[in-house]
């Protein structure tokens, strides 16, 4: 990977130059805190002359990027995955889904794992690290509430709105990472300024407060731990009273990468995860264009793959897991292919019913992602694959070039 695409480009202007050295000097002298995090080029927890030396060496061609970006395959593993856990040798990262926050009267209390705090799946995932020491495990947070002793009362909107709430939440995240020996935090707030699943929202401040929350998490977690987020396919958008979604340019300096949810971008009769299809509400190409236009490095984007077919947003069979497709009744035909969308689709009695991804489309997306310079692929979620791990193997091969 080109050096300018990595950490040595402190001011994120697309090139490694003397301006990056100046930025580090300014941080060291206390003249400018804008680059406080990115100036720690070697990620040793301090901004020192060693960071300047690394930048000089990159500029002179003596060494490459101080932290080469490794290709990644990220599997989301939900608490209900039971005996359908990921294979630890065909992923680089596993995001355990989910933890949920407890808020009362606007005050953050704690967080707990969903399934009423059951840790059995997380324990199994952490044990995978003994078999594959390179495997990264992250805890993913949801805006939803499922635990029997919890209810919606402010959620991330309230946490992000308060300095004290943000600090205490971040400290709890750090303590959890240390306790469990895991590698980071993945935030899946869907979405600032928008109320889904009954979550509280405040369009006037949520989007900007989300950035403050991510900044606090990075400062608390330091550079030892990963910080990622589940990203929408659009940038922040004006809405009544303010904004909705995520300010992707503002949050970028604080995160290792984004798990871009390039699925559910439409429903029947359109494709929900097409690389490019003008009839669909959105597609992968438009999503990538959006992030690129905001200056988000392509090397920090992980393209999302659905392990399910999307028919509609509610009702019977609105979603069908990949592993169930082969057992659908004969009136369903799953062996259709769209050259335009580069994805397979299902018909019911000859009528378009829904689209999905298979090994063929994942291979195509992997090649497309590499051509774009993306970091890798992510999928939601592991338990929807078949017994042969057809899609998981396809994702690994697509990213790693096997």
C-alpha positions in Angstrom: 0.0 0.0 0.0 1.2 3.5 -0.8 2.7 5.3 2.2 0.5 8.4 1.8 -2.6 6.2 2.4 -1.6 5.4 6.0 -0.8 6.9 9.3 2.1 9.0 8.2 -0.3 11.3 6.4 -1.1 13.1 9.7 -3.1 16.0 8.3 -5.0 13.7 5.9 -4.4 15.8 2.8 -3.6 12.8 0.7 0.2 13.0 0.7 3.1 12.5 3.2 5.0 15.8 3.2 6.8 18.3 5.5 3.3 19.5 6.5 2.9 16.3 8.4 6.1 16.8 10.2 5.0 20.4 11.1 1.7 19.0 12.4 3.5 16.6 14.7 5.8 19.4 16.0 2.8 21.6 16.7 1.1 18.9 18.7 4.4 18.3 20.7 4.7 22.0 21.4 1.0 22.4 22.4 0.4 24.8 19.6 -2.3 22.8 17.9 -4.4 19.9 19.2 -6.3 19.3 16.0 -4.0 16.3 15.1 -3.5 15.0 18.7 -4.5 11.5 17.8 -3.3 11.2 14.2 0.1 12.7 15.2 0.9 9.5 17.1 2.1 7.9 13.9 3.8 4.9 15.5 0.9 4.3 17.9 3.0 4.1 21.0 0.7 6.3 23.1 2.7 9.5 22.9 3.5 12.1 20.3 7.3 12.4 20.2 10.3 12.9 17.8 10.0 9.2 16.9 6.8 10.0 15.0 8.6 12.7 13.1 11.4 10.3 12.3 8.9 7.8 10.9 7.3 10.4 8.6 10.8 11.5 7.3 11.6 7.9 6.6 8.4 7.4 4.7 9.1 10.6 2.7 12.6 9.4 1.9 11.5 5.9 0.9 13.6 4.4 3.7 10.6 2.5 5.0 7.1 2.0 4.0 3.9 2.9 5.9 4.6 2.6 9.6 1.4 0.5 10.0 0.6 -1.3 6.7 -3.2 -1.8 6.4 -3.9 -5.5 6.5 -6.9 -7.0 4.6 -9.7 -7.9 6.9 -12.7 -10.2 6.9 -15.1 -9.2 9.6 -17.9 -11.5 10.8 -20.7 -10.3 13.0 -21.7 -13.0 15.5 -24.9 -12.4 17.4 -25.7 -13.8 20.8 -28.2 -16.2 19.3 -25.7 -17.8 17.0 -25.5 -20.8 19.3 -23.7 -23.7 17.5 -23.3 -21.6 14.3 -20.2 -19.6 15.3 -17.6 -18.4 12.8 -14.6 -20.4 11.8 -11.7 -18.5 13.5 -9.4 -19.4 10.6 -11.4 -17.8 7.8 -12.0 -14.4 9.5 -9.6 -11.7 10.8 -12.2 -10.0 13.1 -15.3 -11.2 14.9 -17.7 -8.6 16.2 -19.8 -10.0 19.0 -23.4 -8.6 18.7 -24.6 -7.0 20.8 -24.2 -5.1 24.1 -26.9 -2.6 25.0 -26.8 0.5 27.2 -28.8 1.3 30.3 -29.9 4.9 30.7 -32.2 6.3 33.3 -33.5 9.9 33.3 -30.7 10.9 30.8 -27.9 9.4 33.0 -25.8 6.5 31.7 -25.9 3.6 34.2 -24.0 0.7 32.6 -24.1 -1.7 29.7 -24.8 -5.4 29.5 -24.6 -8.1 26.9 -27.9 -8.9 25.2 -29.5 -12.2 26.1 -29.8 -10.8 29.7 -26.0 -10.7 30.2 -25.3 -14.3 29.0 -21.6 -14.5 28.3 -21.5 -18.1 26.9 -21.1 -17.1 23.2 -18.5 -14.4 24.0 -16.5 -16.9 26.1 -16.3 -19.2 23.1 -15.3 -16.4 20.8 -12.5 -15.3 23.1 -11.3 -18.9 23.4 -10.8 -18.9 19.6 -7.9 -16.5 20.2 -5.9 -19.4 21.7 -6.2 -21.3 18.4 -5.7 -18.2 16.2 -3.6 -15.6 18.1 -4.0 -13.1 15.2 -7.8 -13.1 15.5 -9.4 -9.9 16.8 -12.5 -9.9 18.9 -14.6 -6.7 19.3 -17.7 -5.9 21.3 -20.4 -4.4 19.1 -23.0 -2.1 20.6 -26.6 -1.8 19.4 -29.1 1.0 19.9 -31.8 -1.7 20.5 -33.0 -2.9 23.9 -33.8 -6.6 24.4 -32.9 -7.4 28.0 -35.7 -8.1 30.4 -34.5 -5.5 32.9 -34.0 -2.7 30.5 -36.1 -0.2 28.5 -35.5 2.6 26.1 -34.8 5.8 28.1 -32.5 8.0 26.2 -30.0 5.5 24.8 -27.0 6.7 22.9 -28.6 10.0 22.2 -28.5 10.8 26.0 -25.0 9.3 26.5 -23.5 11.3 23.6 -25.0 14.5 24.9 -23.1 14.6 28.2 -19.4 14.9 28.8 -19.8 12.8 32.0 -21.9 10.2 30.3 -19.4 9.9 27.4 -16.4 9.5 29.8 -18.1 6.9 32.0 -19.3 4.9 29.0 -15.8 5.0 27.4 -14.2 3.9 30.7 -16.6 1.0 31.0 -15.7 0.0 27.4 -12.0 0.1 28.3 -12.6 -2.0 31.5 -14.5 -4.6 29.5 -11.8 -4.9 26.9 -9.2 -5.4 29.6 -11.4 -7.9 31.6 -12.1 -10.1 28.6 -8.9 -9.7 26.7 -10.6 -8.5 23.6 -9.4 -6.1 21.0 -11.8 -3.2 20.7 -15.3 -1.7 20.4 -17.7 -1.5 17.4 -20.5 1.1 17.7 -23.7 0.4 15.9 -25.9 3.3 16.7 -28.6 3.2 14.0 -28.6 6.2 13.7 -28.0 9.6 15.3 -30.9 11.9 14.7 -33.2 9.1 13.8 -35.5 7.0 15.9 -35.4 3.3 15.0 -36.6 0.5 17.3 -38.0 3.1 19.7 -34.6 4.6 20.4 -34.5 8.3 21.5 -33.1 10.8 19.1 -32.4 14.5 19.0 -31.7 15.7 15.4 -30.5 19.0 16.6 -27.4 17.6 18.3 -27.1 13.8 17.8 -24.9 13.8 14.7 -22.3 16.2 16.2 -22.6 14.4 19.6 -21.9 11.1 17.9 -18.5 12.5 16.8 -17.8 13.6 20.4 -18.6 10.1 21.6 -16.3 8.5 19.1 -13.6 11.0 20.0 -14.0 10.2 23.7 -13.8 6.5 23.0 -10.6 6.9 21.1 -9.0 9.0 23.8 -10.0 6.5 26.4 -9.2 3.4 24.5 -6.0 4.8 23.2 -4.4 3.2 20.2 -4.0 -0.3 21.7 -7.7 -1.0 21.0 -9.7 -1.0 17.8 -12.6 1.4 17.3 -14.9 0.8 14.4 -18.5 1.6 13.6 -21.4 0.3 11.5 -21.7 2.9 8.8 -24.7 4.0 6.8 -24.4 4.3 3.0 -25.0 8.0 3.1 -23.4 11.0 4.8 -25.3 13.0 7.4 -28.5 14.3 5.9 -30.7 17.4 6.8 -33.9 16.4 8.5 -36.6 18.2 10.5 -34.8 20.0 13.3 -31.3 19.2 12.4 -29.4 16.2 10.9 -29.7 12.4 10.8 -27.0 9.8 10.2 -23.3 10.1 10.7 -20.9 12.9 9.9 -18.4 10.5 8.2 -15.7 13.1 7.6 -15.7 14.3 11.2 -15.6 10.8 12.7 -12.9 9.4 10.4 -9.8 10.5 12.4 -11.0 8.5 15.4 -11.7 5.1 13.9 -9.7 2.3 12.5 -12.3 1.5 9.8 -16.0 1.5 9.1 -18.1 -1.6 8.6 -20.2 -0.2 5.7 -23.7 -1.6 5.7 -24.0 -2.0 1.9 -27.2 -4.1 2.2 -30.9 -3.3 2.8 -30.4 -0.5 0.3 -33.8 -1.4 -1.2 -36.4 -4.2 -1.2 -38.4 -6.1 -3.9 -38.8 -5.4 -6.7 -35.3 -3.9 -6.5 -31.9 -5.3 -5.5 -30.8 -4.6 -1.9 -27.0 -5.2 -2.3 -26.1 -4.5 -5.9 -22.7 -3.2 -6.8 -24.4 -0.8 -9.1 -28.1 -0.7 -10.2 -29.8 2.6 -11.0 -33.3 1.3 -10.2 -32.4 0.5 -6.6 -32.7 3.3 -4.1 -28.9 3.0 -3.4 -26.0 0.7 -4.2 -22.4 -0.1 -3.3 -20.9 2.2 -5.9 -22.9 5.2 -4.7 -22.1 4.4 -1.1 -18.3 4.3 -1.9 -18.6 7.5 -3.9 -20.2 9.3 -0.9 -17.4 8.3 1.4 -14.7 9.2 -1.1 -16.3 12.6 -1.7 -16.0 13.3 2.1 -12.3 12.4 2.1 -12.8 9.1 3.9 -9.8 6.9 3.0 -10.7 3.9 0.9 -8.3 1.8 3.0 -10.6 2.3 6.0 -13.7 1.0 4.3 -14.9 -2.6 4.8 -17.7 -3.5 2.4 -20.8 -5.2 3.9 -22.2 -8.5 2.6 -25.6 -9.8 3.6 -25.9 -13.5 4.4 -29.7 -13.3 3.7 -32.2 -12.5 1.1 -34.2 -9.3 1.5 -37.8 -9.3 0.2 -39.6 -6.5 2.2 -39.3 -4.5 5.4 -41.9 -6.5 7.3 -44.3 -9.4 7.0 -43.7 -13.1 6.4 -40.5 -14.0 4.7 -39.3 -10.4 4.6 -35.8 -11.9 5.2 -34.7 -15.4 4.4 -31.4 -16.7 5.6 -29.0 -18.0 3.0 -29.0 -21.5 4.6 -32.8 -21.7 4.2 -32.9 -20.7 0.5 -32.1 -24.2 -0.8 -35.1 -25.7 1.1 -37.7 -23.3 -0.2 -40.8 -24.8 -1.9 -40.7 -25.5 -5.6 -42.6 -22.3 -6.5 -39.5 -20.4 -5.5 -36.6 -20.3 -7.9 -33.3 -19.2 -6.3 -31.1 -19.7 -9.4 -31.6 -16.4 -11.1 -28.7 -14.1 -11.9 -28.7 -10.4 -12.8 -25.7 -9.3 -14.9 -26.7 -5.7 -14.2 -26.7 -5.9 -10.4 -24.1 -8.7 -10.3 -26.1 -10.5 -7.7 -28.5 -13.5 -7.7 -32.2 -13.2 -6.9 -35.2 -15.3 -6.1 -38.5 -15.4 -8.0 -41.8 -16.7 -6.6 -44.0 -18.1 -9.4 -41.9 -16.2 -11.9 -42.1 -12.9 -10.1 -39.1 -11.1 -8.6 -39.2 -11.9 -4.8 -35.9 -10.7 -3.4 -32.1 -10.5 -3.9 -29.2 -11.9 -2.0 -25.5 -12.7 -2.3 -23.9 -16.0 -3.1 -20.3 -17.3 -3.6 -20.3 -15.9 -7.2 -21.4 -12.4 -6.3 -19.1 -12.3 -3.2 -16.1 -13.2 -5.4 -17.1 -10.3 -7.8 -17.5 -7.9 -4.8 -14.2 -8.9 -3.4 -12.4 -8.2 -6.7 -14.3 -4.9 -7.0 -13.4 -3.9 -3.4 -9.7 -4.6 -4.1 -9.7 -2.5 -7.2 -11.2 0.3 -5.2 -8.6 0.0 -2.5 -11.0 -1.1 0.2 -9.9 -2.8 3.4 -11.9 -6.0 3.0 -15.4 -7.5 3.5 -17.7 -7.8 6.5 -20.9 -9.8 6.8 -24.1 -9.8 8.8 -24.2 -12.4 10.1 -22.5 -15.8 10.6 -25.4 -17.9 11.7 -27.3 -17.3 8.4 -24.7 -19.2 6.4 -25.2 -22.9 5.4 -23.5 -25.9 7.1 -20.6 -25.8 4.6 -19.9 -22.2 5.4 -20.3 -21.4 1.7 -20.5 -17.7 2.0 -17.9 -17.3 4.8 -15.4 -19.2 2.7 -16.3 -17.1 -0.3 -15.7 -13.9 1.6 -12.3 -15.2 2.9 -11.2 -16.2 -0.6 -12.4 -13.0 -2.1 -10.4 -10.9 0.3 -7.3 -13.0 0.7 -7.1 -14.0 -2.9 -7.1 -17.8 -2.2 
